[in-house]
């Protein structure tokens, strides 16, 4: 519990923007997936870095656990206050602070969402390309080291965050990185915080790398007779070096779910959703080359989405695939898990995962950002059914073990939170202990998102 004296002090520094309202606590105690609700003791709404610093000084003095909240779209329980305390909602810190057209970078507050940022950038001819699907906050995307559909061309948040303002557990404000394109000055603290899931400090500003909006964009879908052909077409495309902007895979069950949810009429076969960026000439060349690869693997002709509205509709269907899969079994929840493997191992990893799910009593559509070896399984479980949950965890564990055996990782983009914490030792060994030592050094009272990510 937060003592009244601490709550009053927080109310003073935040000018009343801290609440114990049951509705606020309930909203900030929910997860997108299967985790049980865990309402915090209070919710704060800061507006500036200085307010966050003053707030953290109060929390540090009273040993109050602190959990950051962006848009609440994380999938491994990262934003749940499992030890109570204060959830810090950054929705009011949602300003684009600076856009440097000539240098192709910008500075934003953490509550800015990716869609909001790209709307603000539209007139500049620039864009921020990282697209995890959900309209996530930039701060949350940085903290989970998010990627998504465009990572195959533009990289992940690791590649596109160049500097941060961070408030540490005791209220100290630090700056990491710079707007320079490279530096040899000491430890890369920006990289340390990106992916830290709020366990080391609260990010209050981010400097981001931007890209030019492409002259031409073409998107399409194509179907394959079987899963193996679709995934091997992806592998051949990447090995050829074709600069795809997006290349997404949906298995048969995912396609059927999208059809039912979005009113589409894709054939009930595995599909690739693809997109090409560049000049008119380069896009035409990419399309021709990719068409040759698709035909080599028995793929169908492309169904094109040439207009902006058609492309947006296509990718909206892909982004809504999670909700489409949930709609297959109303009232069910999902254990959503992802792995990432070297591209040469992708077909084997997908095939073996599909075989595991087929032999299981659970339904588990498979889809993913296969252009970088990353794919997801949406394991549908009956609410409050312990046997279903146990089976889903077993399947997820098998996926993780398979990824590690293939030289991959237990998660390509969802992060660790609570859901995959038990797998960290297997992936990192003694390095996980080093992560814990860093956490202890920077947050000796274990106030920052305790119980997540590190030992």
C-alpha positions as CSV (number, residue, x, y, z in Angstrom):
1,X,0.0,0.0,0.0
2,X,1.0,3.6,-0.6
3,X,0.9,5.4,2.7
4,X,-1.3,8.5,2.9
5,X,1.7,10.8,3.5
6,X,3.4,9.5,0.3
7,X,0.1,9.8,-1.7
8,X,-0.3,13.4,-0.5
9,X,3.3,14.2,-1.5
10,X,2.7,12.7,-4.9
11,X,-0.5,14.7,-5.3
12,X,1.5,17.8,-4.5
13,X,4.3,17.3,-7.0
14,X,1.9,16.2,-9.7
15,X,-0.7,18.9,-9.0
16,X,-3.4,16.4,-8.2
17,X,-2.7,14.1,-11.2
18,X,-2.6,10.9,-9.1
19,X,-5.6,8.8,-8.3
20,X,-6.9,5.8,-6.3
21,X,-10.1,5.7,-8.4
22,X,-11.2,2.0,-8.8
23,X,-11.9,2.5,-12.5
24,X,-8.3,3.8,-13.0
25,X,-6.8,1.0,-11.0
26,X,-8.8,-1.6,-12.8
27,X,-7.8,-0.3,-16.3
28,X,-4.2,-0.3,-15.3
29,X,-4.4,-3.8,-13.8
30,X,-5.3,-5.5,-17.0
31,X,-3.2,-7.4,-19.6
32,X,-3.7,-8.0,-23.3
33,X,-3.3,-11.7,-22.8
34,X,-3.8,-14.4,-20.2
35,X,-2.4,-12.9,-17.0
36,X,-4.7,-12.3,-14.1
37,X,-5.7,-8.7,-13.3
38,X,-3.4,-7.0,-10.7
39,X,-4.6,-3.4,-10.0
40,X,-1.9,-1.1,-8.6
41,X,-2.4,1.0,-5.5
42,X,-2.5,4.3,-7.4
43,X,-2.0,5.7,-10.9
44,X,0.0,8.9,-11.7
45,X,-0.2,11.1,-14.8
46,X,3.0,13.2,-15.1
47,X,3.5,15.8,-17.9
48,X,7.2,16.6,-17.7
49,X,10.6,15.0,-16.9
50,X,10.9,17.3,-13.9
51,X,7.6,16.0,-12.5
52,X,8.7,12.4,-13.1
53,X,11.9,13.1,-11.2
54,X,10.1,14.7,-8.2
55,X,7.6,11.8,-8.2
56,X,10.4,9.2,-8.1
57,X,12.1,11.0,-5.2
58,X,8.9,10.5,-3.2
59,X,8.6,6.9,-4.2
60,X,12.3,6.3,-3.4
61,X,11.8,7.9,0.1
62,X,8.9,5.6,0.8
63,X,10.0,2.4,-1.0
64,X,7.1,2.4,-3.4
65,X,7.3,0.1,-6.5
66,X,6.9,1.9,-9.8
67,X,5.6,0.5,-13.1
68,X,5.6,2.4,-16.4
69,X,2.5,2.3,-18.6
70,X,2.3,3.4,-22.2
71,X,-0.6,2.1,-24.2
72,X,-0.9,-1.2,-22.3
73,X,-0.4,-3.4,-25.3
74,X,2.5,-5.5,-24.1
75,X,1.9,-9.3,-24.2
76,X,4.1,-10.7,-21.4
77,X,2.7,-8.9,-18.4
78,X,5.3,-6.1,-18.4
79,X,2.9,-3.4,-17.2
80,X,1.3,-5.3,-14.3
81,X,2.0,-4.1,-10.8
82,X,2.4,-7.5,-9.3
83,X,3.9,-6.0,-6.1
84,X,1.4,-3.2,-5.9
85,X,2.7,0.4,-5.8
86,X,2.3,3.1,-8.4
87,X,1.6,2.8,-12.1
88,X,2.9,5.8,-14.1
89,X,0.7,6.5,-17.1
90,X,2.6,8.5,-19.7
91,X,-0.5,9.3,-21.8
92,X,-0.2,13.0,-21.0
93,X,3.5,13.1,-22.0
94,X,2.5,12.9,-25.7
95,X,4.2,15.8,-27.4
96,X,6.5,15.7,-30.4
97,X,9.2,18.0,-29.1
98,X,11.5,18.5,-32.1
99,X,11.8,17.4,-35.7
100,X,15.1,17.9,-37.4
101,X,14.3,17.5,-41.1
102,X,17.9,18.0,-42.4
103,X,19.3,15.4,-39.9
104,X,16.4,13.0,-40.2
105,X,15.8,12.6,-36.5
106,X,13.2,13.8,-33.9
107,X,12.7,14.1,-30.2
108,X,9.5,12.9,-28.6
109,X,7.9,12.2,-25.2
110,X,7.2,8.5,-24.4
111,X,3.4,8.8,-24.6
112,X,3.5,9.7,-28.3
113,X,2.1,6.7,-30.3
114,X,3.6,5.6,-33.6
115,X,0.5,6.6,-35.6
116,X,0.5,10.1,-33.9
117,X,4.2,10.5,-34.8
118,X,3.7,9.6,-38.4
119,X,0.7,11.9,-38.7
120,X,2.9,14.8,-37.4
121,X,5.7,13.9,-39.8
122,X,3.5,13.7,-42.9
123,X,4.3,17.2,-44.1
124,X,8.0,16.7,-43.7
125,X,8.4,13.9,-46.1
126,X,9.8,11.8,-43.3
127,X,8.5,8.7,-41.4
128,X,9.2,6.6,-38.4
129,X,8.9,3.0,-39.8
130,X,8.8,0.6,-36.8
131,X,5.4,-1.0,-36.8
132,X,4.6,-3.6,-34.2
133,X,0.9,-3.6,-35.3
134,X,-0.8,-2.1,-32.2
135,X,-0.8,1.7,-32.0
136,X,1.7,1.4,-29.2
137,X,3.4,4.2,-27.4
138,X,7.0,5.0,-28.5
139,X,8.2,4.7,-24.9
140,X,6.6,1.3,-24.6
141,X,8.1,0.2,-27.9
142,X,11.6,1.2,-26.8
143,X,11.2,-0.5,-23.4
144,X,10.3,-3.9,-25.1
145,X,12.8,-3.3,-28.0
146,X,9.8,-3.7,-30.3
147,X,10.0,-4.5,-34.0
148,X,7.2,-5.7,-36.2
149,X,6.2,-5.9,-39.9
150,X,8.8,-3.5,-41.2
151,X,11.8,-4.7,-39.3
152,X,13.2,-6.7,-42.2
153,X,14.0,-3.4,-43.9
154,X,14.2,-0.7,-41.3
155,X,15.3,-2.6,-38.2
156,X,13.9,-2.7,-34.7
157,X,13.7,-0.1,-31.9
158,X,17.3,-1.0,-31.0
159,X,18.4,0.4,-34.4
160,X,16.2,3.5,-34.3
161,X,16.5,4.9,-30.8
162,X,19.6,7.2,-30.7
163,X,19.2,8.9,-27.4
164,X,17.1,9.0,-24.2
165,X,16.2,11.1,-21.1
166,X,15.8,8.7,-18.2
167,X,14.8,9.2,-14.6
168,X,16.5,6.7,-12.3
169,X,15.0,5.1,-9.2
170,X,16.2,7.9,-6.9
171,X,15.0,10.7,-9.2
172,X,18.3,11.4,-10.9
173,X,17.8,12.6,-14.5
174,X,20.4,11.3,-17.0
175,X,20.9,11.8,-20.8
176,X,22.1,8.9,-23.0
177,X,23.3,9.1,-26.6
178,X,23.4,12.1,-28.9
179,X,22.2,13.2,-32.3
180,X,25.5,12.2,-33.8
181,X,25.4,9.2,-36.1
182,X,28.1,7.4,-34.1
183,X,30.1,7.7,-30.9
184,X,33.0,6.0,-29.1
185,X,32.4,7.7,-25.8
186,X,32.0,5.1,-23.2
187,X,29.3,2.6,-22.4
188,X,26.3,2.5,-24.7
189,X,23.6,3.4,-22.1
190,X,21.0,4.0,-24.8
191,X,21.2,0.3,-25.8
192,X,21.1,-0.7,-22.2
193,X,17.8,1.0,-21.5
194,X,16.2,0.0,-24.8
195,X,14.6,-3.4,-24.0
196,X,15.0,-3.0,-20.2
197,X,11.2,-3.1,-19.7
198,X,11.2,-0.3,-17.1
199,X,13.4,-2.2,-14.7
200,X,16.2,0.4,-14.7
201,X,14.4,3.7,-14.9
202,X,11.6,5.7,-16.5
203,X,12.2,7.0,-20.0
204,X,10.8,10.5,-20.4
205,X,12.1,11.6,-23.8
206,X,13.4,9.7,-26.8
207,X,15.5,10.7,-29.9
208,X,14.6,8.7,-32.9
209,X,16.1,8.0,-36.4
210,X,13.7,8.9,-39.2
211,X,13.5,7.9,-42.9
212,X,12.3,9.4,-46.1
213,X,8.8,8.5,-47.2
214,X,9.2,6.1,-50.2
215,X,8.3,7.4,-53.6
216,X,6.5,4.2,-54.5
217,X,4.8,1.6,-52.4
218,X,3.2,-1.7,-53.6
219,X,1.6,-4.3,-51.4
220,X,0.3,-7.7,-52.3
221,X,-0.8,-11.1,-51.0
222,X,-0.1,-14.5,-52.5
223,X,-1.1,-18.1,-51.5
224,X,0.8,-21.3,-51.4
225,X,-0.2,-24.9,-51.4
226,X,1.5,-25.7,-48.1
227,X,3.3,-24.1,-45.2
228,X,6.7,-25.4,-46.3
229,X,6.5,-23.7,-49.7
230,X,5.5,-20.4,-48.2
231,X,8.3,-20.3,-45.6
232,X,10.9,-21.5,-48.1
233,X,9.9,-18.7,-50.4
234,X,10.6,-16.3,-47.6
235,X,14.0,-17.8,-47.0
236,X,14.9,-17.7,-50.7
237,X,13.8,-14.0,-50.8
238,X,16.0,-13.0,-47.9
239,X,19.0,-15.0,-49.1
240,X,18.7,-13.4,-52.5
241,X,19.0,-10.0,-50.8
242,X,15.7,-8.5,-52.1
243,X,15.0,-5.4,-50.0
244,X,11.5,-6.2,-48.9
245,X,9.7,-3.6,-46.7
246,X,7.4,-6.2,-45.2
247,X,7.0,-10.0,-45.7
248,X,4.5,-11.6,-43.4
249,X,3.3,-15.2,-43.1
250,X,-0.2,-16.4,-42.1
251,X,-1.0,-20.1,-41.8
252,X,-4.4,-21.6,-42.9
253,X,-6.1,-21.1,-39.5
254,X,-4.9,-17.5,-39.3
255,X,-6.2,-16.9,-42.9
256,X,-9.6,-18.4,-42.0
257,X,-9.7,-16.2,-38.9
258,X,-8.9,-13.0,-40.9
259,X,-11.6,-13.9,-43.4
260,X,-14.3,-14.4,-40.7
261,X,-13.2,-11.3,-38.7
262,X,-12.6,-8.8,-41.6
263,X,-14.9,-10.1,-44.3
264,X,-12.1,-11.0,-46.6
265,X,-12.1,-14.0,-49.0
266,X,-8.6,-15.2,-49.1
267,X,-8.3,-18.9,-50.1
268,X,-7.9,-21.3,-47.2
269,X,-4.2,-21.8,-47.8
270,X,-1.0,-20.4,-46.2
271,X,-0.4,-16.8,-47.4
272,X,2.4,-14.2,-47.6
273,X,1.6,-10.5,-47.2
274,X,4.3,-8.4,-48.8
275,X,5.2,-4.8,-49.4
276,X,7.9,-3.1,-51.5
277,X,9.3,0.5,-51.0
278,X,11.5,2.6,-53.2
279,X,11.4,4.5,-56.5
280,X,8.9,3.5,-59.2
281,X,11.7,1.7,-61.1
282,X,13.2,-0.1,-58.1
283,X,9.8,-1.3,-56.8
284,X,8.9,-2.6,-60.3
285,X,12.2,-4.6,-60.3
286,X,11.6,-5.9,-56.8
287,X,8.1,-7.1,-57.7
288,X,9.4,-8.9,-60.8
289,X,12.1,-10.7,-58.9
290,X,9.8,-11.6,-56.1
291,X,7.3,-12.9,-58.6
292,X,9.9,-15.3,-60.0
293,X,10.7,-16.6,-56.5
294,X,7.0,-17.1,-55.7
295,X,6.5,-19.1,-58.9
296,X,9.5,-21.3,-58.1
297,X,7.7,-22.4,-54.9
298,X,4.3,-22.8,-56.5
299,X,2.8,-19.6,-55.2
300,X,-0.3,-18.0,-56.7
301,X,-0.3,-14.8,-58.7
302,X,-0.3,-11.6,-56.6
303,X,-3.5,-9.9,-55.5
304,X,-2.4,-6.3,-55.5
305,X,-3.3,-3.5,-53.2
306,X,-2.2,-0.5,-55.2
307,X,-4.1,2.4,-53.7
308,X,-3.3,3.8,-50.2
309,X,-6.7,2.9,-48.9
310,X,-6.3,-0.7,-50.2
311,X,-2.9,-1.1,-48.6
312,X,-4.1,0.3,-45.3
313,X,-7.0,-2.1,-45.4
314,X,-4.6,-5.0,-46.1
315,X,-2.3,-4.2,-43.2
316,X,-5.2,-3.5,-40.9
317,X,-6.4,-7.0,-41.5
318,X,-2.9,-8.3,-40.7
319,X,-2.6,-6.2,-37.6
320,X,-6.0,-7.3,-36.4
321,X,-5.1,-11.0,-36.9
322,X,-4.6,-11.4,-33.1
323,X,-8.2,-10.3,-32.4
324,X,-9.4,-12.3,-35.4
325,X,-7.8,-15.4,-33.9
326,X,-9.4,-14.7,-30.5
327,X,-12.8,-14.4,-32.2
328,X,-12.4,-18.1,-33.4
329,X,-13.3,-19.2,-29.9
330,X,-15.4,-16.5,-28.1
331,X,-14.7,-16.2,-24.4
332,X,-11.2,-17.8,-24.7
333,X,-7.9,-16.1,-23.9
334,X,-4.6,-16.4,-25.5
335,X,-1.1,-17.4,-24.5
336,X,0.7,-15.4,-27.2
337,X,4.3,-16.5,-27.7
338,X,7.1,-15.7,-30.2
339,X,10.5,-16.9,-31.1
340,X,13.2,-15.8,-33.6
341,X,15.6,-18.1,-35.3
342,X,18.3,-17.7,-38.0
343,X,16.6,-17.5,-41.4
344,X,18.1,-20.8,-42.6
345,X,16.3,-22.6,-39.7
346,X,12.9,-20.8,-40.2
347,X,11.1,-23.5,-42.2
348,X,12.2,-26.2,-39.7
349,X,11.1,-24.2,-36.7
350,X,7.7,-23.4,-38.2
351,X,7.1,-26.9,-39.3
352,X,8.0,-28.5,-36.0
353,X,5.9,-25.9,-34.1
354,X,2.9,-26.6,-36.3
355,X,3.4,-30.4,-35.7
356,X,3.5,-29.8,-31.9
357,X,0.3,-27.7,-32.0
358,X,-1.5,-30.2,-34.3
359,X,-0.7,-33.0,-31.8
360,X,-2.1,-30.8,-29.0
361,X,-5.8,-30.4,-27.9
362,X,-5.3,-26.6,-28.3
363,X,-5.9,-24.4,-31.3
364,X,-2.9,-22.3,-32.2
365,X,-2.7,-20.2,-35.3
366,X,0.8,-19.4,-36.5
367,X,1.8,-16.1,-38.1
368,X,4.6,-13.7,-38.0
369,X,7.3,-11.3,-39.4
370,X,9.1,-14.1,-41.1
371,X,11.4,-11.8,-43.0
372,X,13.7,-11.7,-40.0
373,X,13.1,-15.2,-38.7
374,X,10.4,-14.2,-36.2
375,X,7.0,-15.9,-35.8
376,X,4.2,-16.1,-33.3
377,X,1.8,-18.8,-32.1
378,X,-1.5,-17.7,-30.6
379,X,-2.4,-20.5,-28.3
380,X,-6.1,-20.3,-27.4
381,X,-7.1,-21.5,-23.9
382,X,-10.4,-21.6,-22.1
383,X,-10.6,-19.0,-19.3
384,X,-9.8,-20.4,-15.9
385,X,-8.9,-23.8,-17.4
386,X,-5.7,-24.8,-15.7
387,X,-5.1,-27.8,-18.0
388,X,-5.4,-25.6,-21.1
389,X,-2.9,-23.1,-19.5
390,X,-0.5,-25.8,-18.6
391,X,-0.6,-27.2,-22.2
392,X,-0.1,-23.8,-23.7
393,X,2.9,-23.2,-21.5
394,X,4.3,-26.6,-22.4
395,X,4.0,-25.7,-26.1
396,X,5.5,-22.3,-25.6
397,X,8.4,-23.9,-23.7
398,X,8.9,-26.3,-26.6
399,X,9.1,-23.4,-29.0
400,X,11.6,-21.6,-26.8
401,X,13.8,-24.7,-26.5
402,X,13.7,-25.3,-30.2
403,X,14.7,-21.7,-30.9
404,X,17.7,-21.9,-28.5
405,X,18.8,-25.2,-30.1
406,X,18.8,-23.5,-33.5
407,X,20.9,-20.6,-32.3
408,X,17.9,-18.3,-31.9
409,X,16.1,-16.5,-29.1
410,X,13.1,-17.1,-26.8
411,X,11.5,-13.9,-28.0
412,X,12.1,-11.7,-31.0
413,X,9.8,-8.9,-30.0
414,X,7.3,-9.6,-27.2
415,X,9.9,-9.3,-24.5
416,X,10.2,-11.1,-21.2
417,X,8.0,-9.5,-18.5
418,X,6.7,-12.3,-16.3
419,X,5.7,-14.7,-19.0
420,X,9.2,-15.8,-20.1
421,X,11.3,-14.9,-17.1
422,X,11.8,-18.6,-16.3
423,X,13.5,-19.1,-19.7
424,X,16.1,-16.4,-19.3
425,X,18.7,-18.6,-17.6
426,X,18.5,-21.1,-20.5
427,X,19.2,-18.4,-23.1
428,X,21.8,-16.2,-21.2
429,X,23.4,-18.4,-18.5
430,X,25.8,-16.3,-16.4
431,X,25.0,-13.2,-18.4
432,X,21.5,-13.2,-16.8
433,X,23.2,-12.8,-13.4
434,X,25.2,-9.9,-14.9
435,X,21.9,-8.3,-15.9
436,X,20.7,-8.7,-12.3
437,X,23.9,-7.1,-11.0
438,X,23.3,-4.1,-13.3
439,X,19.7,-3.9,-12.0
440,X,20.9,-4.0,-8.4
441,X,23.5,-1.3,-9.0
442,X,21.1,1.1,-10.6
443,X,18.0,0.2,-8.5
444,X,19.3,-1.1,-5.2
445,X,15.8,-1.0,-3.6
446,X,14.3,-2.9,-6.5
447,X,11.5,-0.3,-7.0
448,X,11.5,-0.2,-10.8
449,X,9.0,-2.8,-12.2
450,X,10.0,-5.5,-9.7
451,X,9.5,-9.1,-10.6
452,X,10.1,-8.7,-14.3
453,X,12.9,-9.6,-16.7
454,X,15.9,-10.0,-14.3
455,X,16.7,-12.4,-11.5
